């Protein structure tokens, strides 16, 4: 019989945030694949768990996944843990999960801490809909595309950032944010846990030289502004706006017609028939 693949969330600072179930799974599996074995060893030592650890991180993900899948096929139960929080969320995990699905292996989530969700619930921003960006790309073109996506998003936006890049990222975002609310969630669950709230200018002023782990949360663009924004586009720009989001032609026409409060037929006549 094949083994199970467990994705186990670990604390993002405060070790008491590990669940009973996570500890039981870590105790019972045959081995733990960890992003940084030294880091996970500290966690295991704290909870007096002795277990074989193998390294599984971004740079060896492709090579190690085959070996992990082989062991799962042989019947071993394996847990994946990242350095902190939930595996697969801006951390390794996704590649292995896809491969495990292909190989018909049972995948089991073991829920726990996730920095993004805990930052969101204390931010004071809308929690009904949110857009998780993770880390902004470093490549200039890709970064600008993401910033454009942030500009147009009506949901609360969550961005992970390293402390030494925080100021530069806030400056990059400054022009598109106008007076939107921004929150920095810093050092969650740790001694220096802090939420800094304000406009982007206010937050920049309060954030210089901040240390530790942090998340940027941004209020979504007002829906009404979004509608005006779309209506001020040419139909071709409006079409491309949805095409970039990966929508099919039929769906795009439907959305443009709804945004502009006109019939689908009218959109076809004005734009599609010319194409
Ligand atoms: N998988 C993790 C999770 O579930 O949240 C995220 C890992 S990602 C490599 C690390 C980033 O998460 C940090 O740069 C920071 O943006 C955010 N982060 C992690 N722990 C945090 C904490 N205690 N306080 C604030 N942000 C944190």
Boltz pocket constraint, residues with backbone or C-beta under 6 A from the ligand:
constraints:
  - pocket:
      binder: B
      contacts: [[A, 12], [A, 13], [A, 82], [A, 84], [A, 85], [A, 86], [A, 87], [A, 88], [A, 89], [A, 90], [A, 91], [A, 113], [A, 114], [A, 115], [A, 116], [A, 159], [A, 160], [A, 161], [A, 162], [A, 185], [A, 186], [A, 187], [A, 188], [A, 189], [A, 190], [A, 213], [A, 214], [A, 215]]
      max_distance: 6.0
